Amino acid sequence: MRPLRVCLAASEVSPFAKTGGLADVVAGLGRFLGRAGHEVRIFVPLYQRVAKSDVETTPLEGAQAIDVKFPGRTIRCSIRTAPLPNSDVLVHFVDCPELYHREGLYTDDGDESLRFAMLCRAVLDTCQRLSWSPDVVHCNDWHTSLIPLYLRTTYHWDRLFSNTKTLLTIHNIGYQGVFPDSQLAAIGLDDQRAHLHHGDLRDKRFAFLKTGVLHANKLSTVSVTYAREIQTSEFGMGMEELLQTRSSDLVGIVNGVDYGDWDPATDPLIPHHYSADDPSGKAKMKAALLQRMDLPHNPRAPVFGVVSRLTSQKGFELFADSIPVFLQREDMRLCVLGSGESKHESYFQWLRDTWPQKVGLYRGFHNELAHWIEAGSDVFLMPSRFEPCGLNQMYSLRYGTPPIVRRTGGLADTVQAWDPTTREGTGFLFDEFSSQALAGTIDWCLRNWRDRQGWQQLVKNGMQRDFSWDRQGAEYVALYRDLCGL
């Protein structure tokens, strides 16, 4: 079978521009496709933070001074390129200072819809300039969701795209790119209202993501369970009925993990290495983590780790009526790394102030410390209200840190409940979104912690799980080939 030509379009790619897991997924999938011999191009905006960084980009020959025409306005961009680290894949940066040279990747500015409509158009205009006909344009989240409609309308005349198929991956349905319908004219879709969601238009709005769901050839999301959940009123965020109509075109593929970055046997960010066959370095990491967080070390006291955005989605309101009980009762440690909603930041600061010998806190993001917490903790806490896929629970498994998770989305697909009788399983799960359910699971975890032989088997089970892109990426290739009939 011949190699595929895959265009990956997204708003983020690690390590250049990242606010969450989307960036890691795009990079990981891109690397896999490149290793597998496929021709892949990744398109993202050239944000101000990238332009001002030490990243060296070069002009892409044949893709300079591209005039993208919108009604009453032409916006010029050029493409600069840089290799994706640890691969031969090229990242194409859409260089358009008037739209992308701003403080953040995303804004509340009045032209936010134009910023990402421009990204969609720039991807297709660049393909035209290069005479490059992708087999698949793989769109990611709302920011690139207009590409399927543009291909059916604005670019329908161009035979370059006559065999091109589109796949839209929903990474988090909570973000849909909703704007007033008065902005349709500016992005060249005012005369395409018949192709938009009529219910939204009735309410004087339109949504990038809904438009993509209507027109993409295939849809995917980032776990099998989440694919089912988003077709329900509880998790669908108002899109459940539309997704039900496209149920046969919607598949769930669990995200892969880049074990080049996340493997305790080789991780350059941690001082002590270990593996499933020789786990001795994990105890040294535990001691090193506690020293770094200014907490007393006791090998018999379990360390619970949190690395997360501190938001309601992540379920941290469940801590209020559960974690203090255990901090009072148990000789345990809690190491937290994260930032987000002020109420959650303040709560963890209160925990730190109340139990300074048991709780360590770093407010913000620190990549190295994230690796230390994964490696040095005994248990990872991830009680999400909903979780499309999640990556940290998979990192935790590889680092021998059994996770406590709620049975939702990708957490349900990647963590298997520990059974001390059969010695099977990789972590601890609960169903009901309540403090009582979380507390009961922590209590169950602590009882198993005291069974040292059982715990060692639990750790080994998790470390032997394989969520690499070599496994998960192959599912995308199969989907691409099915989509294209190749």
Beta strands, then each sheet from edge to edge (+ up, - down):
strand 1: 5-9
strand 2: 39-45
strand 3: 58-59
strand 4: 66-70
strand 5: 73-83
strand 6: 90-95
strand 7: 136-140
strand 8: 165-170
strand 9: 178-180
strand 10: 205-207
strand 11: 218-221
strand 12: 250-252
strand 13: 303-310
strand 14: 333-340
strand 15: 359-363
strand 16: 379-382
strand 17: 403-406
strand 18: 428-430
sheet 1: 3+ 5- 6+ 2+ 1+ 7+ 8+ 11+ 12+
sheet 2: 3+ 5- 4+
sheet 3: 9+ 10-
sheet 4: 15+ 14+ 13+ 16+ 17+ 18+
end
